[in-house]
Every structure is written in structure tokens, then in C-alpha cells.
Amino acid sequence: MKYGRTHYGKQRYRCRDCGRQFVDNPTRQPIEASTRELVDKLLLERLSLAGIARVTGVSPRWLQTYVNQKLESVHEDLSVSPKKKVN
């Protein structure tokens, strides 16, 4: 059934059975794998998120979400060993 419009003006629909929202023939495409790889490389170079968004052409909001997902997927195993004492 019809469920309003997107901020781009496209008709939005909602499934009566599951409640899922979708747009018929969306114009916004997912970020390509090559762009994701470039973002990963630029993150390793410790560039600012705003700079990475400008260079790659992705939105700052998408980039922040992507970085947050990357951070959640990293297994954080910290072990502290005592420092050797020098006499």
C-alpha cells in the first residue's frame, strides 16, 4: 500500500503483511565494493571522515555508519603484561 513519499519525491510503499518499507525503482544505488576498499585504505591513512567523504563522493552519514559497523566487527582482545623491572 502507498506509504508517503521519500525526501527525493519518490513514492514509498509499505507491505501489509510484514510492514517492510520500500521504494519502487530506487535511484539511489548501494556503495560499490571498490569504493568501500578505498574508504578502508583511507581510514588506515588516518584521514578525517570529512576528507574521506569528499574524496570518495559518499555521504558523511553513510561513512559514519560504515565506520561504526567496522568498529563493532573488530574483536577487541587487550592483554596487558607487566613491564620488566630494571635494577
PDB file with SEQRES, HELIX, SHEET and CRYST1 records, atoms N, CA, C and O in Angstrom:
SEQRES   1 A   87  MET LYS TYR GLY ARG THR HIS TYR GLY LYS GLN ARG TYR          
SEQRES   2 A   87  ARG CYS ARG ASP CYS GLY ARG GLN PHE VAL ASP ASN PRO          
SEQRES   3 A   87  THR ARG GLN PRO ILE GLU ALA SER THR ARG GLU LEU VAL          
SEQRES   4 A   87  ASP LYS LEU LEU LEU GLU ARG LEU SER LEU ALA GLY ILE          
SEQRES   5 A   87  ALA ARG VAL THR GLY VAL SER PRO ARG TRP LEU GLN THR          
SEQRES   6 A   87  TYR VAL ASN GLN LYS LEU GLU SER VAL HIS GLU ASP LEU          
SEQRES   7 A   87  SER VAL SER PRO LYS LYS LYS VAL ASN                          
HELIX    1 AA1 ALA A   33  LEU A   44  1                                  12    
HELIX    2 AA2 LEU A   49  THR A   56  1                                   8    
HELIX    3 AA3 PRO A   60  SER A   73  1                                  14    
SHEET    1 AA1 3 LYS A   2  ARG A   5  0                                        
SHEET    2 AA1 3 GLN A  11  ARG A  14 -1                                        
SHEET    3 AA1 3 GLN A  21  VAL A  23 -1                                        
CRYST1    1.000    1.000    1.000  90.00  90.00  90.00 P 1           1          
ATOM      1  N   MET A   1       0.842  -1.170   0.000  1.00  0.00           N  
ATOM      2  CA  MET A   1       0.000   0.000   0.000  1.00  0.00           C  
ATOM      3  C   MET A   1       0.891   1.238   0.000  1.00  0.00           C  
ATOM      4  O   MET A   1       2.037   1.182   0.446  1.00  0.00           O  
ATOM      5  N   LYS A   2       0.372   2.339  -0.492  1.00  0.00           N  
ATOM      6  CA  LYS A   2       1.155   3.570  -0.520  1.00  0.00           C  
ATOM      7  C   LYS A   2       1.424   4.037   0.903  1.00  0.00           C  
ATOM      8  O   LYS A   2       0.580   3.905   1.789  1.00  0.00           O  
ATOM      9  N   TYR A   3       2.641   4.599   1.105  1.00  0.00           N  
ATOM     10  CA  TYR A   3       3.051   4.967   2.454  1.00  0.00           C  
ATOM     11  C   TYR A   3       3.840   6.273   2.455  1.00  0.00           C  
ATOM     12  O   TYR A   3       4.860   6.387   3.135  1.00  0.00           O  
ATOM     13  N   GLY A   4       3.372   7.247   1.701  1.00  0.00           N  
ATOM     14  CA  GLY A   4       4.027   8.553   1.667  1.00  0.00           C  
ATOM     15  C   GLY A   4       5.079   8.644   0.584  1.00  0.00           C  
ATOM     16  O   GLY A   4       5.118   7.839  -0.346  1.00  0.00           O  
ATOM     17  N   ARG A   5       5.929   9.644   0.730  1.00  0.00           N  
ATOM     18  CA  ARG A   5       6.979   9.887  -0.257  1.00  0.00           C  
ATOM     19  C   ARG A   5       8.332  10.049   0.437  1.00  0.00           C  
ATOM     20  O   ARG A   5       8.405  10.424   1.607  1.00  0.00           O  
ATOM     21  N   THR A   6       9.405   9.756  -0.313  1.00  0.00           N  
ATOM     22  CA  THR A   6      10.749   9.968   0.205  1.00  0.00           C  
ATOM     23  C   THR A   6      11.071  11.450   0.112  1.00  0.00           C  
ATOM     24  O   THR A   6      10.320  12.216  -0.492  1.00  0.00           O  
ATOM     25  N   HIS A   7      12.189  11.855   0.710  1.00  0.00           N  
ATOM     26  CA  HIS A   7      12.571  13.264   0.612  1.00  0.00           C  
ATOM     27  C   HIS A   7      13.068  13.614  -0.795  1.00  0.00           C  
ATOM     28  O   HIS A   7      13.310  14.783  -1.095  1.00  0.00           O  
ATOM     29  N   TYR A   8      13.218  12.610  -1.650  1.00  0.00           N  
ATOM     30  CA  TYR A   8      13.541  12.849  -3.057  1.00  0.00           C  
ATOM     31  C   TYR A   8      12.277  12.944  -3.910  1.00  0.00           C  
ATOM     32  O   TYR A   8      12.356  13.220  -5.107  1.00  0.00           O  
ATOM     33  N   GLY A   9      11.102  12.714  -3.295  1.00  0.00           N  
ATOM     34  CA  GLY A   9       9.846  12.836  -4.002  1.00  0.00           C  
ATOM     35  C   GLY A   9       9.317  11.543  -4.596  1.00  0.00           C  
ATOM     36  O   GLY A   9       8.275  11.558  -5.252  1.00  0.00           O  
ATOM     37  N   LYS A  10      10.001  10.421  -4.389  1.00  0.00           N  
ATOM     38  CA  LYS A  10       9.542   9.139  -4.935  1.00  0.00           C  
ATOM     39  C   LYS A  10       8.492   8.526  -4.020  1.00  0.00           C  
ATOM     40  O   LYS A  10       8.516   8.722  -2.805  1.00  0.00           O  
ATOM     41  N   GLN A  11       7.569   7.778  -4.623  1.00  0.00           N  
ATOM     42  CA  GLN A  11       6.511   7.123  -3.865  1.00  0.00           C  
ATOM     43  C   GLN A  11       7.091   6.019  -2.989  1.00  0.00           C  
ATOM     44  O   GLN A  11       7.892   5.209  -3.457  1.00  0.00           O  
ATOM     45  N   ARG A  12       6.692   5.983  -1.724  1.00  0.00           N  
ATOM     46  CA  ARG A  12       7.121   4.949  -0.791  1.00  0.00           C  
ATOM     47  C   ARG A  12       5.952   3.984  -0.585  1.00  0.00           C  
ATOM     48  O   ARG A  12       4.792   4.397  -0.584  1.00  0.00           O  
ATOM     49  N   TYR A  13       6.260   2.707  -0.411  1.00  0.00           N  
ATOM     50  CA  TYR A  13       5.239   1.682  -0.191  1.00  0.00           C  
ATOM     51  C   TYR A  13       5.542   0.930   1.093  1.00  0.00           C  
ATOM     52  O   TYR A  13       6.681   0.904   1.559  1.00  0.00           O  
ATOM     53  N   ARG A  14       4.493   0.309   1.666  1.00  0.00           N  
ATOM     54  CA  ARG A  14       4.653  -0.490   2.870  1.00  0.00           C  
ATOM     55  C   ARG A  14       3.890  -1.794   2.697  1.00  0.00           C  
ATOM     56  O   ARG A  14       2.724  -1.791   2.300  1.00  0.00           O  
ATOM     57  N   CYS A  15       4.551  -2.909   2.996  1.00  0.00           N  
ATOM     58  CA  CYS A  15       3.939  -4.223   2.886  1.00  0.00           C  
ATOM     59  C   CYS A  15       2.918  -4.393   4.006  1.00  0.00           C  
ATOM     60  O   CYS A  15       3.208  -4.120   5.170  1.00  0.00           O  
ATOM     61  N   ARG A  16       1.732  -4.842   3.645  1.00  0.00           N  
ATOM     62  CA  ARG A  16       0.677  -5.031   4.655  1.00  0.00           C  
ATOM     63  C   ARG A  16       0.975  -6.235   5.546  1.00  0.00           C  
ATOM     64  O   ARG A  16       0.531  -6.276   6.693  1.00  0.00           O  
ATOM     65  N   ASP A  17       1.720  -7.216   5.034  1.00  0.00           N  
ATOM     66  CA  ASP A  17       1.999  -8.426   5.804  1.00  0.00           C  
ATOM     67  C   ASP A  17       3.132  -8.241   6.812  1.00  0.00           C  
ATOM     68  O   ASP A  17       2.973  -8.532   7.998  1.00  0.00           O  
ATOM     69  N   CYS A  18       4.272  -7.756   6.331  1.00  0.00           N  
ATOM     70  CA  CYS A  18       5.446  -7.674   7.210  1.00  0.00           C  
ATOM     71  C   CYS A  18       5.785  -6.257   7.669  1.00  0.00           C  
ATOM     72  O   CYS A  18       6.575  -6.089   8.598  1.00  0.00           O  
ATOM     73  N   GLY A  19       5.205  -5.234   7.037  1.00  0.00           N  
ATOM     74  CA  GLY A  19       5.471  -3.853   7.432  1.00  0.00           C  
ATOM     75  C   GLY A  19       6.723  -3.262   6.822  1.00  0.00           C  
ATOM     76  O   GLY A  19       7.090  -2.132   7.144  1.00  0.00           O  
ATOM     77  N   ARG A  20       7.391  -4.006   5.939  1.00  0.00           N  
ATOM     78  CA  ARG A  20       8.623  -3.524   5.306  1.00  0.00           C  
ATOM     79  C   ARG A  20       8.316  -2.346   4.395  1.00  0.00           C  
ATOM     80  O   ARG A  20       7.334  -2.364   3.653  1.00  0.00           O  
ATOM     81  N   GLN A  21       9.164  -1.320   4.456  1.00  0.00           N  
ATOM     82  CA  GLN A  21       9.004  -0.147   3.597  1.00  0.00           C  
ATOM     83  C   GLN A  21       9.967  -0.256   2.427  1.00  0.00           C  
ATOM     84  O   GLN A  21      11.089  -0.736   2.588  1.00  0.00           O  
ATOM     85  N   PHE A  22       9.538   0.186   1.250  1.00  0.00           N  
ATOM     86  CA  PHE A  22      10.406   0.147   0.084  1.00  0.00           C  
ATOM     87  C   PHE A  22       9.958   1.172  -0.935  1.00  0.00           C  
ATOM     88  O   PHE A  22       8.854   1.713  -0.857  1.00  0.00           O  
ATOM     89  N   VAL A  23      10.837   1.431  -1.897  1.00  0.00           N  
ATOM     90  CA  VAL A  23      10.579   2.357  -2.995  1.00  0.00           C  
ATOM     91  C   VAL A  23      10.690   1.563  -4.280  1.00  0.00           C  
ATOM     92  O   VAL A  23      11.657   0.828  -4.477  1.00  0.00           O  
ATOM     93  N   ASP A  24       9.712   1.704  -5.150  1.00  0.00           N  
ATOM     94  CA  ASP A  24       9.731   1.030  -6.441  1.00  0.00           C  
ATOM     95  C   ASP A  24      10.716   1.755  -7.355  1.00  0.00           C  
ATOM     96  O   ASP A  24      10.645   2.978  -7.479  1.00  0.00           O  
ATOM     97  N   ASN A  25      11.630   1.031  -7.994  1.00  0.00           N  
ATOM     98  CA  ASN A  25      12.656   1.593  -8.875  1.00  0.00           C  
ATOM     99  C   ASN A  25      13.488   2.678  -8.185  1.00  0.00           C  
ATOM    100  O   ASN A  25      13.453   3.834  -8.606  1.00  0.00           O  
ATOM    101  N   PRO A  26      14.228   2.329  -7.143  1.00  0.00           N  
ATOM    102  CA  PRO A  26      15.020   3.342  -6.440  1.00  0.00           C  
ATOM    103  C   PRO A  26      16.149   3.871  -7.316  1.00  0.00           C  
ATOM    104  O   PRO A  26      16.724   3.130  -8.114  1.00  0.00           O  
ATOM    105  N   THR A  27      16.461   5.150  -7.165  1.00  0.00           N  
ATOM    106  CA  THR A  27      17.550   5.750  -7.931  1.00  0.00           C  
ATOM    107  C   THR A  27      18.856   5.751  -7.146  1.00  0.00           C  
ATOM    108  O   THR A  27      19.929   5.860  -7.740  1.00  0.00           O  
ATOM    109  N   ARG A  28      18.786   5.634  -5.833  1.00  0.00           N  
ATOM    110  CA  ARG A  28      19.981   5.596  -5.005  1.00  0.00           C  
ATOM    111  C   ARG A  28      20.536   4.174  -5.024  1.00  0.00           C  
ATOM    112  O   ARG A  28      19.819   3.221  -4.719  1.00  0.00           O  
ATOM    113  N   GLN A  29      21.796   4.033  -5.377  1.00  0.00           N  
ATOM    114  CA  GLN A  29      22.420   2.718  -5.507  1.00  0.00           C  
ATOM    115  C   GLN A  29      23.351   2.456  -4.324  1.00  0.00           C  
ATOM    116  O   GLN A  29      23.884   3.398  -3.737  1.00  0.00           O  
ATOM    117  N   PRO A  30      23.551   1.187  -3.968  1.00  0.00           N  
ATOM    118  CA  PRO A  30      24.488   0.869  -2.880  1.00  0.00           C  
ATOM    119  C   PRO A  30      25.918   1.282  -3.250  1.00  0.00           C  
ATOM    120  O   PRO A  30      26.258   1.405  -4.427  1.00  0.00           O  
ATOM    121  N   ILE A  31      26.725   1.487  -2.244  1.00  0.00           N  
ATOM    122  CA  ILE A  31      28.126   1.863  -2.440  1.00  0.00           C  
ATOM    123  C   ILE A  31      28.875   0.656  -2.991  1.00  0.00           C  
ATOM    124  O   ILE A  31      28.752  -0.451  -2.466  1.00  0.00           O  
ATOM    125  N   GLU A  32      29.652   0.871  -4.052  1.00  0.00           N  
ATOM    126  CA  GLU A  32      30.373  -0.226  -4.711  1.00  0.00           C  
ATOM    127  C   GLU A  32      31.493  -0.758  -3.820  1.00  0.00           C  
ATOM    128  O   GLU A  32      31.991  -0.063  -2.935  1.00  0.00           O  
ATOM    129  N   ALA A  33      31.869  -1.997  -4.075  1.00  0.00           N  
ATOM    130  CA  ALA A  33      32.934  -2.651  -3.299  1.00  0.00           C  
ATOM    131  C   ALA A  33      34.266  -1.926  -3.468  1.00  0.00           C  
ATOM    132  O   ALA A  33      35.042  -1.837  -2.516  1.00  0.00           O  
ATOM    133  N   SER A  34      34.541  -1.406  -4.664  1.00  0.00           N  
ATOM    134  CA  SER A  34      35.805  -0.696  -4.892  1.00  0.00           C  
ATOM    135  C   SER A  34      35.873   0.586  -4.058  1.00  0.00           C  
ATOM    136  O   SER A  34      36.936   0.952  -3.557  1.00  0.00           O  
ATOM    137  N   THR A  35      34.738   1.260  -3.916  1.00  0.00           N  
ATOM    138  CA  THR A  35      34.697   2.467  -3.094  1.00  0.00           C  
ATOM    139  C   THR A  35      34.882   2.106  -1.623  1.00  0.00           C  
ATOM    140  O   THR A  35      35.556   2.828  -0.889  1.00  0.00           O  
ATOM    141  N   ARG A  36      34.290   0.994  -1.187  1.00  0.00           N  
ATOM    142  CA  ARG A  36      34.462   0.555   0.197  1.00  0.00           C  
ATOM    143  C   ARG A  36      35.928   0.228   0.482  1.00  0.00           C  
ATOM    144  O   ARG A  36      36.442   0.544   1.554  1.00  0.00           O  
ATOM    145  N   GLU A  37      36.596  -0.407  -0.482  1.00  0.00           N  
ATOM    146  CA  GLU A  37      38.022  -0.726  -0.312  1.00  0.00           C  
ATOM    147  C   GLU A  37      38.844   0.555  -0.218  1.00  0.00           C  
ATOM    148  O   GLU A  37      39.768   0.640   0.591  1.00  0.00           O  
ATOM    149  N   LEU A  38      38.514   1.551  -1.038  1.00  0.00           N  
ATOM    150  CA  LEU A  38      39.226   2.827  -0.984  1.00  0.00           C  
ATOM    151  C   LEU A  38      39.002   3.506   0.365  1.00  0.00           C  
ATOM    152  O   LEU A  38      39.934   4.069   0.940  1.00  0.00           O  
ATOM    153  N   VAL A  39      37.777   3.455   0.867  1.00  0.00           N  
ATOM    154  CA  VAL A  39      37.484   4.032   2.173  1.00  0.00           C  
ATOM    155  C   VAL A  39      38.319   3.330   3.245  1.00  0.00           C  
ATOM    156  O   VAL A  39      38.872   3.989   4.126  1.00  0.00           O  
ATOM    157  N   ASP A  40      38.416   2.005   3.178  1.00  0.00           N  
ATOM    158  CA  ASP A  40      39.221   1.261   4.147  1.00  0.00           C  
ATOM    159  C   ASP A  40      40.682   1.704   4.108  1.00  0.00           C  
ATOM    160  O   ASP A  40      41.306   1.880   5.154  1.00  0.00           O  
ATOM    161  N   LYS A  41      41.222   1.883   2.918  1.00  0.00           N  
ATOM    162  CA  LYS A  41      42.616   2.323   2.783  1.00  0.00           C  
ATOM    163  C   LYS A  41      42.809   3.729   3.340  1.00  0.00           C  
ATOM    164  O   LYS A  41      43.802   4.010   4.013  1.00  0.00           O  
ATOM    165  N   LEU A  42      41.850   4.610   3.053  1.00  0.00           N  
ATOM    166  CA  LEU A  42      41.963   5.983   3.544  1.00  0.00           C  
ATOM    167  C   LEU A  42      41.809   6.047   5.062  1.00  0.00           C  
ATOM    168  O   LEU A  42      42.421   6.895   5.712  1.00  0.00           O  
ATOM    169  N   LEU A  43      41.002   5.164   5.625  1.00  0.00           N  
ATOM    170  CA  LEU A  43      40.887   5.111   7.087  1.00  0.00           C  
ATOM    171  C   LEU A  43      42.211   4.702   7.720  1.00  0.00           C  
ATOM    172  O   LEU A  43      42.581   5.208   8.779  1.00  0.00           O  
ATOM    173  N   LEU A  44      42.923   3.787   7.069  1.00  0.00           N  
ATOM    174  CA  LEU A  44      44.231   3.373   7.581  1.00  0.00           C  
ATOM    175  C   LEU A  44      45.241   4.512   7.525  1.00  0.00           C  
ATOM    176  O   LEU A  44      46.190   4.543   8.308  1.00  0.00           O  
ATOM    177  N   GLU A  45      45.039   5.445   6.604  1.00  0.00           N  
ATOM    178  CA  GLU A  45      45.931   6.606   6.497  1.00  0.00           C  
ATOM    179  C   GLU A  45      45.582   7.693   7.508  1.00  0.00           C  
ATOM    180  O   GLU A  45      46.241   8.730   7.576  1.00  0.00           O  
ATOM    181  N   ARG A  46      44.535   7.440   8.292  1.00  0.00           N  
ATOM    182  CA  ARG A  46      44.104   8.341   9.360  1.00  0.00           C  
ATOM    183  C   ARG A  46      43.668   9.710   8.850  1.00  0.00           C  
ATOM    184  O   ARG A  46      43.938  10.735   9.477  1.00  0.00           O  
ATOM    185  N   LEU A  47      42.988   9.713   7.702  1.00  0.00           N  
ATOM    186  CA  LEU A  47      42.416  10.962   7.186  1.00  0.00           C  
ATOM    187  C   LEU A  47      41.117  11.250   7.931  1.00  0.00           C  
ATOM    188  O   LEU A  47      40.510  10.354   8.518  1.00  0.00           O  
ATOM    189  N   SER A  48      40.708  12.494   7.898  1.00  0.00           N  
ATOM    190  CA  SER A  48      39.453  12.853   8.555  1.00  0.00           C  
ATOM    191  C   SER A  48      38.278  12.249   7.789  1.00  0.00           C  
ATOM    192  O   SER A  48      38.370  11.997   6.588  1.00  0.00           O  
ATOM    193  N   LEU A  49      37.172  12.020   8.503  1.00  0.00           N  
ATOM    194  CA  LEU A  49      35.988  11.464   7.849  1.00  0.00           C  
ATOM    195  C   LEU A  49      35.447  12.434   6.799  1.00  0.00           C  
ATOM    196  O   LEU A  49      34.989  12.009   5.738  1.00  0.00           O  
ATOM    197  N   ALA A  50      35.498  13.713   7.088  1.00  0.00           N  
ATOM    198  CA  ALA A  50      35.022  14.699   6.114  1.00  0.00           C  
ATOM    199  C   ALA A  50      35.873  14.653   4.847  1.00  0.00           C  
ATOM    200  O   ALA A  50      35.345  14.761   3.741  1.00  0.00           O  
ATOM    201  N   GLY A  51      37.173  14.495   5.004  1.00  0.00           N  
ATOM    202  CA  GLY A  51      38.063  14.398   3.850  1.00  0.00           C  
ATOM    203  C   GLY A  51      37.809  13.146   3.034  1.00  0.00           C  
ATOM    204  O   GLY A  51      37.809  13.192   1.804  1.00  0.00           O  
ATOM    205  N   ILE A  52      37.593  12.022   3.712  1.00  0.00           N  
ATOM    206  CA  ILE A  52      37.302  10.763   3.022  1.00  0.00           C  
ATOM    207  C   ILE A  52      35.988  10.867   2.272  1.00  0.00           C  
ATOM    208  O   ILE A  52      35.879  10.385   1.145  1.00  0.00           O  
ATOM    209  N   ALA A  53      34.986  11.493   2.883  1.00  0.00           N  
ATOM    210  CA  ALA A  53      33.683  11.660   2.223  1.00  0.00           C  
ATOM    211  C   ALA A  53      33.822  12.513   0.976  1.00  0.00           C  
ATOM    212  O   ALA A  53      33.209  12.212  -0.048  1.00  0.00           O  
ATOM    213  N   ARG A  54      34.622  13.578   1.043  1.00  0.00           N  
ATOM    214  CA  ARG A  54      34.830  14.440  -0.129  1.00  0.00           C  
ATOM    215  C   ARG A  54      35.534  13.700  -1.254  1.00  0.00           C  
ATOM    216  O   ARG A  54      35.132  13.796  -2.414  1.00  0.00           O  
ATOM    217  N   VAL A  55      36.581  12.965  -0.914  1.00  0.00           N  
ATOM    218  CA  VAL A  55      37.394  12.286  -1.933  1.00  0.00           C  
ATOM    219  C   VAL A  55      36.618  11.165  -2.615  1.00  0.00           C  
ATOM    220  O   VAL A  55      36.690  11.012  -3.835  1.00  0.00           O  
ATOM    221  N   THR A  56      35.878  10.383  -1.836  1.00  0.00           N  
ATOM    222  CA  THR A  56      35.199   9.213  -2.391  1.00  0.00           C  
ATOM    223  C   THR A  56      33.802   9.522  -2.922  1.00  0.00           C  
ATOM    224  O   THR A  56      33.251   8.736  -3.693  1.00  0.00           O  
ATOM    225  N   GLY A  57      33.224  10.650  -2.525  1.00  0.00           N  
ATOM    226  CA  GLY A  57      31.900  11.007  -3.005  1.00  0.00           C  
ATOM    227  C   GLY A  57      30.758  10.342  -2.244  1.00  0.00           C  
ATOM    228  O   GLY A  57      29.624  10.333  -2.721  1.00  0.00           O  
ATOM    229  N   VAL A  58      31.041   9.785  -1.068  1.00  0.00           N  
ATOM    230  CA  VAL A  58      29.987   9.185  -0.245  1.00  0.00           C  
ATOM    231  C   VAL A  58      29.491  10.239   0.740  1.00  0.00           C  
ATOM    232  O   VAL A  58      30.171  11.237   0.981  1.00  0.00           O  
ATOM    233  N   SER A  59      28.324  10.022   1.299  1.00  0.00           N  
ATOM    234  CA  SER A  59      27.784  10.983   2.256  1.00  0.00           C  
ATOM    235  C   SER A  59      28.465  10.796   3.613  1.00  0.00           C  
ATOM    236  O   SER A  59      28.823   9.677   3.980  1.00  0.00           O  
ATOM    237  N   PRO A  60      28.642  11.876   4.347  1.00  0.00           N  
ATOM    238  CA  PRO A  60      29.233  11.753   5.684  1.00  0.00           C  
ATOM    239  C   PRO A  60      28.410  10.845   6.593  1.00  0.00           C  
ATOM    240  O   PRO A  60      28.973  10.147   7.436  1.00  0.00           O  
ATOM    241  N   ARG A  61      27.112  10.843   6.437  1.00  0.00           N  
ATOM    242  CA  ARG A  61      26.252   9.988   7.266  1.00  0.00           C  
ATOM    243  C   ARG A  61      26.516   8.514   6.959  1.00  0.00           C  
ATOM    244  O   ARG A  61      26.642   7.705   7.878  1.00  0.00           O  
ATOM    245  N   TRP A  62      26.600   8.158   5.670  1.00  0.00           N  
ATOM    246  CA  TRP A  62      26.886   6.768   5.304  1.00  0.00           C  
ATOM    247  C   TRP A  62      28.258   6.371   5.840  1.00  0.00           C  
ATOM    248  O   TRP A  62      28.430   5.274   6.372  1.00  0.00           O  
ATOM    249  N   LEU A  63      29.233   7.267   5.697  1.00  0.00           N  
ATOM    250  CA  LEU A  63      30.597   6.971   6.132  1.00  0.00           C  
ATOM    251  C   LEU A  63      30.655   6.724   7.633  1.00  0.00           C  
ATOM    252  O   LEU A  63      31.339   5.803   8.078  1.00  0.00           O  
ATOM    253  N   GLN A  64      29.949   7.532   8.420  1.00  0.00           N  
ATOM    254  CA  GLN A  64      29.952   7.343   9.869  1.00  0.00           C  
ATOM    255  C   GLN A  64      29.326   6.007  10.226  1.00  0.00           C  
ATOM    256  O   GLN A  64      29.828   5.302  11.102  1.00  0.00           O  
ATOM    257  N   THR A  65      28.235   5.648   9.561  1.00  0.00           N  
ATOM    258  CA  THR A  65      27.594   4.355   9.803  1.00  0.00           C  
ATOM    259  C   THR A  65      28.536   3.217   9.440  1.00  0.00           C  
ATOM    260  O   THR A  65      28.631   2.233  10.174  1.00  0.00           O  
ATOM    261  N   TYR A  66      29.232   3.343   8.315  1.00  0.00           N  
ATOM    262  CA  TYR A  66      30.179   2.320   7.863  1.00  0.00           C  
ATOM    263  C   TYR A  66      31.314   2.145   8.873  1.00  0.00           C  
ATOM    264  O   TYR A  66      31.688   1.018   9.195  1.00  0.00           O  
ATOM    265  N   VAL A  67      31.853   3.239   9.365  1.00  0.00           N  
ATOM    266  CA  VAL A  67      32.942   3.181  10.341  1.00  0.00           C  
ATOM    267  C   VAL A  67      32.451   2.546  11.641  1.00  0.00           C  
ATOM    268  O   VAL A  67      33.164   1.748  12.249  1.00  0.00           O  
ATOM    269  N   ASN A  68      31.242   2.895  12.067  1.00  0.00           N  
ATOM    270  CA  ASN A  68      30.693   2.299  13.285  1.00  0.00           C  
ATOM    271  C   ASN A  68      30.524   0.791  13.132  1.00  0.00           C  
ATOM    272  O   ASN A  68      30.806   0.040  14.065  1.00  0.00           O  
ATOM    273  N   GLN A  69      30.065   0.343  11.962  1.00  0.00           N  
ATOM    274  CA  GLN A  69      29.914  -1.095  11.714  1.00  0.00           C  
ATOM    275  C   GLN A  69      31.272  -1.788  11.722  1.00  0.00           C  
ATOM    276  O   GLN A  69      31.402  -2.893  12.250  1.00  0.00           O  
ATOM    277  N   LYS A  70      32.280  -1.149  11.142  1.00  0.00           N  
ATOM    278  CA  LYS A  70      33.635  -1.705  11.148  1.00  0.00           C  
ATOM    279  C   LYS A  70      34.141  -1.849  12.586  1.00  0.00           C  
ATOM    280  O   LYS A  70      34.742  -2.863  12.940  1.00  0.00           O  
ATOM    281  N   LEU A  71      33.896  -0.836  13.400  1.00  0.00           N  
ATOM    282  CA  LEU A  71      34.360  -0.854  14.775  1.00  0.00           C  
ATOM    283  C   LEU A  71      33.693  -1.972  15.566  1.00  0.00           C  
ATOM    284  O   LEU A  71      34.348  -2.637  16.368  1.00  0.00           O  
ATOM    285  N   GLU A  72      32.397  -2.187  15.350  1.00  0.00           N  
ATOM    286  CA  GLU A  72      31.681  -3.245  16.056  1.00  0.00           C  
ATOM    287  C   GLU A  72      32.176  -4.635  15.649  1.00  0.00           C  
ATOM    288  O   GLU A  72      32.138  -5.567  16.453  1.00  0.00           O  
ATOM    289  N   SER A  73      32.641  -4.776  14.398  1.00  0.00           N  
ATOM    290  CA  SER A  73      33.075  -6.082  13.916  1.00  0.00           C  
ATOM    291  C   SER A  73      34.483  -6.451  14.383  1.00  0.00           C  
ATOM    292  O   SER A  73      34.879  -7.612  14.279  1.00  0.00           O  
ATOM    293  N   VAL A  74      35.236  -5.491  14.889  1.00  0.00           N  
ATOM    294  CA  VAL A  74      36.602  -5.744  15.347  1.00  0.00           C  
ATOM    295  C   VAL A  74      36.549  -6.402  16.719  1.00  0.00           C  
ATOM    296  O   VAL A  74      35.916  -5.893  17.644  1.00  0.00           O  
ATOM    297  N   HIS A  75      37.220  -7.537  16.834  1.00  0.00           N  
ATOM    298  CA  HIS A  75      37.302  -8.226  18.114  1.00  0.00           C  
ATOM    299  C   HIS A  75      38.398  -7.571  18.928  1.00  0.00           C  
ATOM    300  O   HIS A  75      39.562  -7.562  18.529  1.00  0.00           O  
ATOM    301  N   GLU A  76      38.026  -7.033  20.050  1.00  0.00           N  
ATOM    302  CA  GLU A  76      38.990  -6.311  20.868  1.00  0.00           C  
ATOM    303  C   GLU A  76      39.522  -7.227  21.961  1.00  0.00           C  
ATOM    304  O   GLU A  76      38.832  -7.506  22.942  1.00  0.00           O  
ATOM    305  N   ASP A  77      40.741  -7.688  21.786  1.00  0.00           N  
ATOM    306  CA  ASP A  77      41.380  -8.575  22.746  1.00  0.00           C  
ATOM    307  C   ASP A  77      42.604  -7.860  23.296  1.00  0.00           C  
ATOM    308  O   ASP A  77      43.682  -7.889  22.701  1.00  0.00           O  
ATOM    309  N   LEU A  78      42.422  -7.230  24.422  1.00  0.00           N  
ATOM    310  CA  LEU A  78      43.528  -6.496  25.032  1.00  0.00           C  
ATOM    311  C   LEU A  78      44.105  -7.307  26.170  1.00  0.00           C  
ATOM    312  O   LEU A  78      43.388  -7.763  27.060  1.00  0.00           O  
ATOM    313  N   SER A  79      45.390  -7.476  26.124  1.00  0.00           N  
ATOM    314  CA  SER A  79      46.059  -8.148  27.237  1.00  0.00           C  
ATOM    315  C   SER A  79      47.239  -7.277  27.663  1.00  0.00           C  
ATOM    316  O   SER A  79      48.014  -6.789  26.840  1.00  0.00           O  
ATOM    317  N   VAL A  80      47.341  -7.108  28.938  1.00  0.00           N  
ATOM    318  CA  VAL A  80      48.399  -6.262  29.489  1.00  0.00           C  
ATOM    319  C   VAL A  80      49.393  -7.157  30.208  1.00  0.00           C  
ATOM    320  O   VAL A  80      49.030  -7.945  31.081  1.00  0.00           O  
ATOM    321  N   SER A  81      50.626  -7.021  29.831  1.00  0.00           N  
ATOM    322  CA  SER A  81      51.668  -7.793  30.511  1.00  0.00           C  
ATOM    323  C   SER A  81      52.488  -6.844  31.361  1.00  0.00           C  
ATOM    324  O   SER A  81      52.731  -5.705  30.965  1.00  0.00           O  
ATOM    325  N   PRO A  82      52.911  -7.298  32.513  1.00  0.00           N  
ATOM    326  CA  PRO A  82      53.690  -6.406  33.392  1.00  0.00           C  
ATOM    327  C   PRO A  82      55.033  -6.059  32.754  1.00  0.00           C  
ATOM    328  O   PRO A  82      55.652  -6.870  32.064  1.00  0.00           O  
ATOM    329  N   LYS A  83      55.447  -4.857  33.004  1.00  0.00           N  
ATOM    330  CA  LYS A  83      56.706  -4.373  32.461  1.00  0.00           C  
ATOM    331  C   LYS A  83      57.860  -4.945  33.292  1.00  0.00           C  
ATOM    332  O   LYS A  83      57.762  -5.031  34.516  1.00  0.00           O  
ATOM    333  N   LYS A  84      58.935  -5.329  32.635  1.00  0.00           N  
ATOM    334  CA  LYS A  84      60.091  -5.865  33.359  1.00  0.00           C  
ATOM    335  C   LYS A  84      60.783  -4.739  34.124  1.00  0.00           C  
ATOM    336  O   LYS A  84      61.001  -3.644  33.606  1.00  0.00           O  
ATOM    337  N   LYS A  85      61.111  -5.045  35.350  1.00  0.00           N  
ATOM    338  CA  LYS A  85      61.784  -4.053  36.171  1.00  0.00           C  
ATOM    339  C   LYS A  85      63.273  -4.087  35.904  1.00  0.00           C  
ATOM    340  O   LYS A  85      63.887  -5.153  35.844  1.00  0.00           O  
ATOM    341  N   VAL A  86      63.839  -2.917  35.746  1.00  0.00           N  
ATOM    342  CA  VAL A  86      65.271  -2.804  35.512  1.00  0.00           C  
ATOM    343  C   VAL A  86      65.897  -2.319  36.807  1.00  0.00           C  
ATOM    344  O   VAL A  86      65.521  -1.270  37.331  1.00  0.00           O  
ATOM    345  N   ASN A  87      66.862  -3.088  37.329  1.00  0.00           N  
ATOM    346  CA  ASN A  87      67.537  -2.715  38.591  1.00  0.00           C  
ATOM    347  C   ASN A  87      68.804  -2.011  38.368  1.00  0.00           C  
ATOM    348  O   ASN A  87      69.479  -1.636  39.326  1.00  0.00           O  
TER     349      ASN A  87                                                      
END                                                                             
